[in-house]
């Protein structure tokens, strides 16, 4: 159960590193514009805001990776607080994003975090 939990948390962290790359470096490139359904004009207008958002996604990933590292190095409950806190942050951000930006954020961001939290609570 612990292995599945850690893999789910790693998945959430890797997703947020991917979001960081998309938002900070590829926002106004074809891949970024396609991912977010942007026109070149809209991408140019929102590039700075997207980069800021990407940075926050990087912080979420870093917190989750730190929690995983703590758990692997020190065993037991080490890193639990980091995992729970950052997964809750991801979940809240995903729900908010689904309510305000796109329903698909619920499935891409919030659902993996919710599953990881569920498995974490069961392990």
Steps between C-alpha positions, in 0.01 A plus 500: 500500500786736581654444158174582320454808719851624429456437126176701500671785684790484255251514212343816645845655546605413144175641362574828677854509365346451154256785569798714602671433166182563302419823681847647543677397181247376243204730561541694175639206303282265291494226768399742776241679290347167396493371859315806624302587187667838454536728204843657446359835611348361821821307577707818460262699722502244780859371482619669821197383698546145371867500600402605851242222511761255376733599780229420755453159338872446546468579870221242531718239329798589720294458817372161389845383399639618834232301682586191295870549567442533874293181502761305308797618703352501850227236454181484703288812509781733394378734230130430567426861587659621176313245293162580657548877488615517139245246377228709666640810328489320165147379566374847592673653197350232276147552630534876471640468148213273401249752633660804340698393193429152361316193625780277368728635777289299741617179332856601414595665829245444778419132443861375516555703818179365654601142416846554648343646816262205526783248467713701742225489761462125453871419521 
